[in-house]
């Protein structure tokens, strides 16, 4: 973990503790995860809210289970956030893993996200101003497979020579995708002298699909998929019917006749970027319209920038079910931080 990143984010823990009522999640964690009242005896489990806050720390600082255990024992700020003393018992890496597995089996992240969204509405942060849709690739460790193994995985089969132990260590849900971006101009070069070059960057992992509200910039809807999933096909699942405005912003990947018809049926206003026809320049009026849309759509890029650069979101787990918990926690923690910022902005000095 980057010490500079830790230093810059330590203040967030105190801010989150003041802003987010983590006890709000207790009832569902106890009921949804099947915590007993201790009547049957045995070693008492760690408090579910404590364990949930540990997952918040993991998402904030991109920690592995082993690093989480070490940092809790090492950092007073972590101990203060969790409410454990110097002599208190700290959950080990295996306990953290087991708690996250309980969340996976209970499919809990969607309910936790919805519960906090309800809390946002109770505090007056309604989804307003329209919604902005986008997706980004979340990297995962690359798989070293032969061509035959890749073919079997794509067909949904387990390669015949894989042992059960190897199957447990191989991620068969993550996929390769291509990210297109513009090459940066060389220092001192005239950008008008040469045409921008498209770069194709191969990436392996999963995708985080989100929809934010334009007014507050909070994530209101989300989904997770393999990295090769088509962005546009997810638009109907990401549209929130609770937003008080009808506008929908997205890039050209979401522009299709099917999506335009879906938005029209729901009485939404499409502000999706228009595509350039093959081998034809983009008409100037459409280029200007796309530029106006980009000023609004840029807000969603700030969300991804925070997840990629400030918390270094990566997937270390295996399988889409576990990746969904990781991505969902990152989205939930982003909303925690965003709420803290919104509350701090309105609090008088």
Order of alpha helices (4+ residues) and beta strands (2+ residues): alpha-alpha-alpha-alpha-alpha-alpha-alpha-beta-alpha-alpha-beta-beta-beta-alpha-beta-alpha-beta-alpha-alpha
